[in-house]
Amino acid sequence: MQIDLEQFRNPCSCGKIHEISVQGIWIEEGAVKRLYQMLTEEEELGEFIAPVIVWDDNIKEAVEKELEDVEDICLDEICLESENLHANNQGVEILEQNLPEETDLIIAVGSGTIHDLCRYVAYERRISFISVPTAASVDGFVSTVAAMTWDGMKKTMPAAAPIYVFADTNIFKAAPYRLTASGVSDLLGKYIALADWKIAHLVTGEYICGEIIELEYEALKEVVSCIDDLDRKDGQAYEKLMYALLLSGLAMQMTGNSRPASCAEHHMSHLWEMEVINEPIDALHGEKVSVGMILVRDRYAAVAEAIRKGNCRVHPYEGLEKELIQDTFGSKGLYESTIAENTPDPMAEVDAGKLQAVLPQIAEIIDEIPTTKKLRNILKDGGCCYSMGQIGLSDELMEPSLQLSPYVRNRLSFNRITKMLDY
């Protein structure tokens, strides 16, 4: 299928004109053959005279045969070592050192890490890039930001969106199922991200767009509808999942940041990736997101119950927990960068009186999120992670994770707002 992008460029009810820079998206069997045809046709992509393929050794081994025609007409191919390859400043340095100076188009062949590295370098060099997803594992393929670990801190860096996406069903359907399950997990986390966005809007008046919210809910509906067919390698189910992932990415592109797709549940994942309170773990991004989602959903349910019983009270905000930040982030040499990330403090916009007044509405928003039991069952059906032990973490880290994770991003989540609540 080809996604109709014009529908996202229409004037929006929120009053903004949303920017969509991607020019075409195809999700179909043989999509890479379309890429080859367009690269060899002057009126399409033939204007690029020095395209370069970027992949890692595992991906190259798996998909080189399908892309041999594209590889033959490229200036070069860069094969990165997959072991210890991460979306960080070291990975960027390796890619920049190997990318020919005359490169005018990067063809990113891979999943999350390869895409984040390529989109960031494309942005820095002011050149175009094309996305060839090799797994339905993340929702950031068309994002305009890159999630990077920079000098130990998780950062959202400005990046380039692809000009085209060629999602070949024959390729991403053949990926290890663990990667597919990670994509399911990443999408399900939107239940928390959307609730956080709506609560932040309610409490502080932060900008929100109802049409983008509905776009994310459509993505969630798509992924839930196809879960039962994914383990049968049903091509249509895989295309639905990839469509949902790309819809979520378009929502981020329309917003100009990751607000519609990432909040408290992703903050948990980022904290664990920074290894502030834990040793390194061998877990995929989506796996960490889904476990974070379950922990956050449990907390939100407890607060909603306290609100309904009249047992939730607001107290004045006491400021950043600098001593806690020093004892935890500071032990990793990240105290100053964490304080900088939280300046200005997003909690400074939360008025205690207003918060107390809207508590019943907050409970209603929380109740719209599927229950922990329902989310866990969906995750089980999708072969996804839902417990700390499944990603190599102790249950003892649950509370510290909930307490510290808001500080990895300068973004208002309800988990962060609970620092003003007694319940």
Salt bridges, closest charged atoms under 4 A:
GLU6 OE2 - ARG9 NH1 2.80
GLU28 OE2 - ARG34 NE 2.77
GLU77 OE2 - LYS60 NZ 3.02
ASP116 OD1 - ARG119 NE 3.48
ASP139 OD2 - LYS190 NZ 2.70
ASP186 OD1 - LYS190 NZ 3.39
ASP186 OD1 - HIS266 NE2 3.11
ASP186 OD1 - HIS285 NE2 3.62
GLU206 OE2 - ARG259 NE 2.84
ASP229 OD1 - ARG232 NH2 2.57
GLU265 OE2 - HIS266 ND1 2.62
GLU273 OE1 - LYS154 NZ 2.86
GLU273 OE1 - HIS270 ND1 3.58
GLU273 OE2 - HIS285 ND1 3.57
GLU273 OE2 - LYS288 NZ 3.21
GLU287 OE2 - ARG178 NE 2.74
GLU305 OE1 - ARG308 NH2 3.16
GLU305 OE2 - LYS309 NZ 3.47
GLU321 OE1 - LYS419 NZ 2.81
GLU341 OE1 - LYS155 NZ 3.59
ASP345 OD1 - ARG416 NH2 3.40
ASP367 OD2 - ARG308 NH1 2.78
GLU368 OE1 - LYS198 NZ 2.80
GLU399 OE2 - ARG299 NH2 2.73
ASP422 OD1 - HIS315 NE2 3.89
